[in-house]
């Protein structure tokens, strides 16, 4: 997420990359951290 923010800040004024930066900004706004569910994978347990 930090890389996306950095990309948007760097290229929002650049004419050739501004469209790409705005689309990434829209996708960043759609991402809500609360909606990302933690993985349901369990750590493997090995008994000796």
mmCIF file of the N, C-alpha and C atoms, coordinates in Angstrom:
data_MODEL
# 
_entry.id   MODEL 
# 
loop_
_atom_site.group_PDB 
_atom_site.id 
_atom_site.type_symbol 
_atom_site.label_atom_id 
_atom_site.label_alt_id 
_atom_site.label_comp_id 
_atom_site.label_asym_id 
_atom_site.label_entity_id 
_atom_site.label_seq_id 
_atom_site.pdbx_PDB_ins_code 
_atom_site.Cartn_x 
_atom_site.Cartn_y 
_atom_site.Cartn_z 
_atom_site.occupancy 
_atom_site.B_iso_or_equiv 
_atom_site.pdbx_formal_charge 
_atom_site.auth_seq_id 
_atom_site.auth_comp_id 
_atom_site.auth_asym_id 
_atom_site.auth_atom_id 
_atom_site.pdbx_PDB_model_num 
ATOM 1   N N  . UNK A 1 1  ? 0.823   -1.180  0.000   1.00 0.00 ? 1  UNK A N  1 
ATOM 2   C CA . UNK A 1 1  ? 0.000   0.000   0.000   1.00 0.00 ? 1  UNK A CA 1 
ATOM 3   C C  . UNK A 1 1  ? 0.874   1.253   0.000   1.00 0.00 ? 1  UNK A C  1 
ATOM 4   N N  . UNK A 1 2  ? 1.973   1.159   0.719   1.00 0.00 ? 2  UNK A N  1 
ATOM 5   C CA . UNK A 1 2  ? 2.872   2.311   0.770   1.00 0.00 ? 2  UNK A CA 1 
ATOM 6   C C  . UNK A 1 2  ? 3.486   2.578   -0.598  1.00 0.00 ? 2  UNK A C  1 
ATOM 7   N N  . UNK A 1 3  ? 3.781   1.511   -1.332  1.00 0.00 ? 3  UNK A N  1 
ATOM 8   C CA . UNK A 1 3  ? 4.350   1.673   -2.668  1.00 0.00 ? 3  UNK A CA 1 
ATOM 9   C C  . UNK A 1 3  ? 3.350   2.319   -3.615  1.00 0.00 ? 3  UNK A C  1 
ATOM 10  N N  . UNK A 1 4  ? 2.078   1.967   -3.471  1.00 0.00 ? 4  UNK A N  1 
ATOM 11  C CA . UNK A 1 4  ? 1.047   2.587   -4.307  1.00 0.00 ? 4  UNK A CA 1 
ATOM 12  C C  . UNK A 1 4  ? 0.937   4.077   -4.017  1.00 0.00 ? 4  UNK A C  1 
ATOM 13  N N  . UNK A 1 5  ? 0.970   4.435   -2.744  1.00 0.00 ? 5  UNK A N  1 
ATOM 14  C CA . UNK A 1 5  ? 0.898   5.850   -2.372  1.00 0.00 ? 5  UNK A CA 1 
ATOM 15  C C  . UNK A 1 5  ? 2.095   6.617   -2.919  1.00 0.00 ? 5  UNK A C  1 
ATOM 16  N N  . UNK A 1 6  ? 3.261   6.002   -2.859  1.00 0.00 ? 6  UNK A N  1 
ATOM 17  C CA . UNK A 1 6  ? 4.469   6.643   -3.379  1.00 0.00 ? 6  UNK A CA 1 
ATOM 18  C C  . UNK A 1 6  ? 4.375   6.819   -4.894  1.00 0.00 ? 6  UNK A C  1 
ATOM 19  N N  . UNK A 1 7  ? 3.863   5.801   -5.582  1.00 0.00 ? 7  UNK A N  1 
ATOM 20  C CA . UNK A 1 7  ? 3.697   5.877   -7.035  1.00 0.00 ? 7  UNK A CA 1 
ATOM 21  C C  . UNK A 1 7  ? 2.738   7.000   -7.407  1.00 0.00 ? 7  UNK A C  1 
ATOM 22  N N  . UNK A 1 8  ? 1.640   7.104   -6.687  1.00 0.00 ? 8  UNK A N  1 
ATOM 23  C CA . UNK A 1 8  ? 0.649   8.148   -6.962  1.00 0.00 ? 8  UNK A CA 1 
ATOM 24  C C  . UNK A 1 8  ? 1.250   9.527   -6.743  1.00 0.00 ? 8  UNK A C  1 
ATOM 25  N N  . UNK A 1 9  ? 2.012   9.678   -5.671  1.00 0.00 ? 9  UNK A N  1 
ATOM 26  C CA . UNK A 1 9  ? 2.626   10.972  -5.377  1.00 0.00 ? 9  UNK A CA 1 
ATOM 27  C C  . UNK A 1 9  ? 3.653   11.360  -6.441  1.00 0.00 ? 9  UNK A C  1 
ATOM 28  N N  . UNK A 1 10 ? 4.401   10.381  -6.930  1.00 0.00 ? 10 UNK A N  1 
ATOM 29  C CA . UNK A 1 10 ? 5.452   10.679  -7.905  1.00 0.00 ? 10 UNK A CA 1 
ATOM 30  C C  . UNK A 1 10 ? 4.909   10.978  -9.295  1.00 0.00 ? 10 UNK A C  1 
ATOM 31  N N  . UNK A 1 11 ? 3.902   10.237  -9.728  1.00 0.00 ? 11 UNK A N  1 
ATOM 32  C CA . UNK A 1 11 ? 3.501   10.305  -11.121 1.00 0.00 ? 11 UNK A CA 1 
ATOM 33  C C  . UNK A 1 11 ? 2.163   10.992  -11.383 1.00 0.00 ? 11 UNK A C  1 
ATOM 34  N N  . UNK A 1 12 ? 1.533   11.573  -10.388 1.00 0.00 ? 12 UNK A N  1 
ATOM 35  C CA . UNK A 1 12 ? 0.241   12.216  -10.630 1.00 0.00 ? 12 UNK A CA 1 
ATOM 36  C C  . UNK A 1 12 ? 0.382   13.461  -11.502 1.00 0.00 ? 12 UNK A C  1 
ATOM 37  N N  . UNK A 1 13 ? 1.523   14.114  -11.471 1.00 0.00 ? 13 UNK A N  1 
ATOM 38  C CA . UNK A 1 13 ? 1.724   15.315  -12.285 1.00 0.00 ? 13 UNK A CA 1 
ATOM 39  C C  . UNK A 1 13 ? 2.340   15.001  -13.642 1.00 0.00 ? 13 UNK A C  1 
ATOM 40  N N  . UNK A 1 14 ? 2.899   13.815  -13.805 1.00 0.00 ? 14 UNK A N  1 
ATOM 41  C CA . UNK A 1 14 ? 3.533   13.423  -15.057 1.00 0.00 ? 14 UNK A CA 1 
ATOM 42  C C  . UNK A 1 14 ? 2.458   13.135  -16.103 1.00 0.00 ? 14 UNK A C  1 
ATOM 43  N N  . UNK A 1 15 ? 2.575   13.746  -17.269 1.00 0.00 ? 15 UNK A N  1 
ATOM 44  C CA . UNK A 1 15 ? 1.540   13.628  -18.292 1.00 0.00 ? 15 UNK A CA 1 
ATOM 45  C C  . UNK A 1 15 ? 1.384   12.204  -18.806 1.00 0.00 ? 15 UNK A C  1 
ATOM 46  N N  . UNK A 1 16 ? 2.482   11.493  -18.956 1.00 0.00 ? 16 UNK A N  1 
ATOM 47  C CA . UNK A 1 16 ? 2.393   10.151  -19.524 1.00 0.00 ? 16 UNK A CA 1 
ATOM 48  C C  . UNK A 1 16 ? 1.916   9.109   -18.513 1.00 0.00 ? 16 UNK A C  1 
ATOM 49  N N  . UNK A 1 17 ? 2.077   9.370   -17.239 1.00 0.00 ? 17 UNK A N  1 
ATOM 50  C CA . UNK A 1 17 ? 1.707   8.388   -16.214 1.00 0.00 ? 17 UNK A CA 1 
ATOM 51  C C  . UNK A 1 17 ? 0.531   8.829   -15.351 1.00 0.00 ? 17 UNK A C  1 
ATOM 52  N N  . UNK A 1 18 ? -0.047  9.996   -15.625 1.00 0.00 ? 18 UNK A N  1 
ATOM 53  C CA . UNK A 1 18 ? -1.096  10.503  -14.745 1.00 0.00 ? 18 UNK A CA 1 
ATOM 54  C C  . UNK A 1 18 ? -2.343  9.628   -14.772 1.00 0.00 ? 18 UNK A C  1 
ATOM 55  N N  . UNK A 1 19 ? -2.680  9.086   -15.935 1.00 0.00 ? 19 UNK A N  1 
ATOM 56  C CA . UNK A 1 19 ? -3.856  8.223   -16.028 1.00 0.00 ? 19 UNK A CA 1 
ATOM 57  C C  . UNK A 1 19 ? -3.645  6.947   -15.216 1.00 0.00 ? 19 UNK A C  1 
ATOM 58  N N  . UNK A 1 20 ? -2.451  6.395   -15.298 1.00 0.00 ? 20 UNK A N  1 
ATOM 59  C CA . UNK A 1 20 ? -2.130  5.192   -14.535 1.00 0.00 ? 20 UNK A CA 1 
ATOM 60  C C  . UNK A 1 20 ? -2.151  5.492   -13.032 1.00 0.00 ? 20 UNK A C  1 
ATOM 61  N N  . UNK A 1 21 ? -1.659  6.666   -12.663 1.00 0.00 ? 21 UNK A N  1 
ATOM 62  C CA . UNK A 1 21 ? -1.634  7.042   -11.249 1.00 0.00 ? 21 UNK A CA 1 
ATOM 63  C C  . UNK A 1 21 ? -3.046  7.231   -10.709 1.00 0.00 ? 21 UNK A C  1 
ATOM 64  N N  . UNK A 1 22 ? -3.929  7.835   -11.507 1.00 0.00 ? 22 UNK A N  1 
ATOM 65  C CA . UNK A 1 22 ? -5.299  8.028   -11.036 1.00 0.00 ? 22 UNK A CA 1 
ATOM 66  C C  . UNK A 1 22 ? -6.043  6.702   -10.923 1.00 0.00 ? 22 UNK A C  1 
ATOM 67  N N  . UNK A 1 23 ? -5.783  5.771   -11.824 1.00 0.00 ? 23 UNK A N  1 
ATOM 68  C CA . UNK A 1 23 ? -6.447  4.470   -11.721 1.00 0.00 ? 23 UNK A CA 1 
ATOM 69  C C  . UNK A 1 23 ? -5.957  3.707   -10.495 1.00 0.00 ? 23 UNK A C  1 
ATOM 70  N N  . UNK A 1 24 ? -4.681  3.843   -10.186 1.00 0.00 ? 24 UNK A N  1 
ATOM 71  C CA . UNK A 1 24 ? -4.157  3.191   -8.979  1.00 0.00 ? 24 UNK A CA 1 
ATOM 72  C C  . UNK A 1 24 ? -4.703  3.854   -7.726  1.00 0.00 ? 24 UNK A C  1 
ATOM 73  N N  . UNK A 1 25 ? -4.943  5.154   -7.802  1.00 0.00 ? 25 UNK A N  1 
ATOM 74  C CA . UNK A 1 25 ? -5.531  5.857   -6.660  1.00 0.00 ? 25 UNK A CA 1 
ATOM 75  C C  . UNK A 1 25 ? -6.942  5.353   -6.405  1.00 0.00 ? 25 UNK A C  1 
ATOM 76  N N  . UNK A 1 26 ? -7.708  5.149   -7.480  1.00 0.00 ? 26 UNK A N  1 
ATOM 77  C CA . UNK A 1 26 ? -9.065  4.617   -7.334  1.00 0.00 ? 26 UNK A CA 1 
ATOM 78  C C  . UNK A 1 26 ? -9.039  3.222   -6.723  1.00 0.00 ? 26 UNK A C  1 
ATOM 79  N N  . UNK A 1 27 ? -8.127  2.386   -7.196  1.00 0.00 ? 27 UNK A N  1 
ATOM 80  C CA . UNK A 1 27 ? -8.048  1.028   -6.654  1.00 0.00 ? 27 UNK A CA 1 
ATOM 81  C C  . UNK A 1 27 ? -7.600  1.040   -5.198  1.00 0.00 ? 27 UNK A C  1 
ATOM 82  N N  . UNK A 1 28 ? -6.747  1.989   -4.834  1.00 0.00 ? 28 UNK A N  1 
ATOM 83  C CA . UNK A 1 28 ? -6.299  2.110   -3.448  1.00 0.00 ? 28 UNK A CA 1 
ATOM 84  C C  . UNK A 1 28 ? -7.450  2.539   -2.545  1.00 0.00 ? 28 UNK A C  1 
ATOM 85  N N  . UNK A 1 29 ? -8.320  3.414   -3.056  1.00 0.00 ? 29 UNK A N  1 
ATOM 86  C CA . UNK A 1 29 ? -9.464  3.859   -2.273  1.00 0.00 ? 29 UNK A CA 1 
ATOM 87  C C  . UNK A 1 29 ? -10.475 2.740   -2.069  1.00 0.00 ? 29 UNK A C  1 
ATOM 88  N N  . UNK A 1 30 ? -10.555 1.810   -3.016  1.00 0.00 ? 30 UNK A N  1 
ATOM 89  C CA . UNK A 1 30 ? -11.504 0.703   -2.901  1.00 0.00 ? 30 UNK A CA 1 
ATOM 90  C C  . UNK A 1 30 ? -11.058 -0.338  -1.881  1.00 0.00 ? 30 UNK A C  1 
ATOM 91  N N  . UNK A 1 31 ? -9.766  -0.414  -1.643  1.00 0.00 ? 31 UNK A N  1 
ATOM 92  C CA . UNK A 1 31 ? -9.254  -1.399  -0.691  1.00 0.00 ? 31 UNK A CA 1 
ATOM 93  C C  . UNK A 1 31 ? -9.563  -0.928  0.725   1.00 0.00 ? 31 UNK A C  1 
ATOM 94  N N  . UNK A 1 32 ? -10.268 -1.751  1.447   1.00 0.00 ? 32 UNK A N  1 
ATOM 95  C CA . UNK A 1 32 ? -10.566 -1.451  2.844   1.00 0.00 ? 32 UNK A CA 1 
ATOM 96  C C  . UNK A 1 32 ? -9.889  -2.526  3.679   1.00 0.00 ? 32 UNK A C  1 
ATOM 97  N N  . UNK A 1 33 ? -9.068  -2.110  4.606   1.00 0.00 ? 33 UNK A N  1 
ATOM 98  C CA . UNK A 1 33 ? -8.293  -3.065  5.389   1.00 0.00 ? 33 UNK A CA 1 
ATOM 99  C C  . UNK A 1 33 ? -9.173  -3.979  6.232   1.00 0.00 ? 33 UNK A C  1 
ATOM 100 N N  . UNK A 1 34 ? -10.337 -3.493  6.652   1.00 0.00 ? 34 UNK A N  1 
ATOM 101 C CA . UNK A 1 34 ? -11.218 -4.313  7.467   1.00 0.00 ? 34 UNK A CA 1 
ATOM 102 C C  . UNK A 1 34 ? -11.808 -5.467  6.668   1.00 0.00 ? 34 UNK A C  1 
ATOM 103 N N  . UNK A 1 35 ? -11.925 -5.295  5.357   1.00 0.00 ? 35 UNK A N  1 
ATOM 104 C CA . UNK A 1 35 ? -12.507 -6.341  4.530   1.00 0.00 ? 35 UNK A CA 1 
ATOM 105 C C  . UNK A 1 35 ? -11.522 -7.463  4.234   1.00 0.00 ? 35 UNK A C  1 
ATOM 106 N N  . UNK A 1 36 ? -10.252 -7.213  4.402   1.00 0.00 ? 36 UNK A N  1 
ATOM 107 C CA . UNK A 1 36 ? -9.248  -8.243  4.154   1.00 0.00 ? 36 UNK A CA 1 
ATOM 108 C C  . UNK A 1 36 ? -9.254  -9.201  5.339   1.00 0.00 ? 36 UNK A C  1 
ATOM 109 N N  . UNK A 1 37 ? -9.618  -10.435 5.057   1.00 0.00 ? 37 UNK A N  1 
ATOM 110 C CA . UNK A 1 37 ? -9.719  -11.418 6.125   1.00 0.00 ? 37 UNK A CA 1 
ATOM 111 C C  . UNK A 1 37 ? -8.365  -12.079 6.341   1.00 0.00 ? 37 UNK A C  1 
ATOM 112 N N  . UNK A 1 38 ? -8.043  -12.378 7.580   1.00 0.00 ? 38 UNK A N  1 
ATOM 113 C CA . UNK A 1 38 ? -6.787  -13.090 7.823   1.00 0.00 ? 38 UNK A CA 1 
ATOM 114 C C  . UNK A 1 38 ? -6.864  -14.499 7.247   1.00 0.00 ? 38 UNK A C  1 
ATOM 115 N N  . UNK A 1 39 ? -5.741  -15.026 6.943   1.00 0.00 ? 39 UNK A N  1 
ATOM 116 C CA . UNK A 1 39 ? -5.672  -16.356 6.349   1.00 0.00 ? 39 UNK A CA 1 
ATOM 117 C C  . UNK A 1 39 ? -6.191  -17.399 7.328   1.00 0.00 ? 39 UNK A C  1 
ATOM 118 N N  . UNK A 1 40 ? -6.885  -18.385 6.799   1.00 0.00 ? 40 UNK A N  1 
ATOM 119 C CA . UNK A 1 40 ? -7.399  -19.431 7.668   1.00 0.00 ? 40 UNK A CA 1 
ATOM 120 C C  . UNK A 1 40 ? -6.454  -20.629 7.730   1.00 0.00 ? 40 UNK A C  1 
ATOM 121 N N  . UNK A 1 41 ? -5.281  -20.474 7.185   1.00 0.00 ? 41 UNK A N  1 
ATOM 122 C CA . UNK A 1 41 ? -4.285  -21.537 7.255   1.00 0.00 ? 41 UNK A CA 1 
ATOM 123 C C  . UNK A 1 41 ? -3.732  -21.631 8.669   1.00 0.00 ? 41 UNK A C  1 
ATOM 124 N N  . UNK A 1 42 ? -3.559  -22.843 9.116   1.00 0.00 ? 42 UNK A N  1 
ATOM 125 C CA . UNK A 1 42 ? -2.992  -23.055 10.440  1.00 0.00 ? 42 UNK A CA 1 
ATOM 126 C C  . UNK A 1 42 ? -1.539  -23.464 10.288  1.00 0.00 ? 42 UNK A C  1 
ATOM 127 N N  . UNK A 1 43 ? -0.766  -23.127 11.285  1.00 0.00 ? 43 UNK A N  1 
ATOM 128 C CA . UNK A 1 43 ? 0.635   -23.512 11.267  1.00 0.00 ? 43 UNK A CA 1 
ATOM 129 C C  . UNK A 1 43 ? 0.733   -25.027 11.442  1.00 0.00 ? 43 UNK A C  1 
ATOM 130 N N  . UNK A 1 44 ? 1.586   -25.658 10.701  1.00 0.00 ? 44 UNK A N  1 
ATOM 131 C CA . UNK A 1 44 ? 1.705   -27.115 10.846  1.00 0.00 ? 44 UNK A CA 1 
ATOM 132 C C  . UNK A 1 44 ? 2.286   -27.483 12.215  1.00 0.00 ? 44 UNK A C  1 
ATOM 133 N N  . UNK A 1 45 ? 1.737   -28.509 12.775  1.00 0.00 ? 45 UNK A N  1 
ATOM 134 C CA . UNK A 1 45 ? 2.193   -28.976 14.081  1.00 0.00 ? 45 UNK A CA 1 
ATOM 135 C C  . UNK A 1 45 ? 2.775   -30.365 13.901  1.00 0.00 ? 45 UNK A C  1 
ATOM 136 N N  . UNK A 1 46 ? 4.030   -30.521 14.263  1.00 0.00 ? 46 UNK A N  1 
ATOM 137 C CA . UNK A 1 46 ? 4.708   -31.803 14.095  1.00 0.00 ? 46 UNK A CA 1 
ATOM 138 C C  . UNK A 1 46 ? 5.055   -32.344 15.472  1.00 0.00 ? 46 UNK A C  1 
ATOM 139 N N  . UNK A 1 47 ? 4.604   -33.539 15.732  1.00 0.00 ? 47 UNK A N  1 
ATOM 140 C CA . UNK A 1 47 ? 4.897   -34.187 17.009  1.00 0.00 ? 47 UNK A CA 1 
ATOM 141 C C  . UNK A 1 47 ? 5.989   -35.219 16.801  1.00 0.00 ? 47 UNK A C  1 
ATOM 142 N N  . UNK A 1 48 ? 6.988   -35.210 17.666  1.00 0.00 ? 48 UNK A N  1 
ATOM 143 C CA . UNK A 1 48 ? 8.079   -36.183 17.541  1.00 0.00 ? 48 UNK A CA 1 
ATOM 144 C C  . UNK A 1 48 ? 7.861   -37.319 18.489  1.00 0.00 ? 48 UNK A C  1 
# 
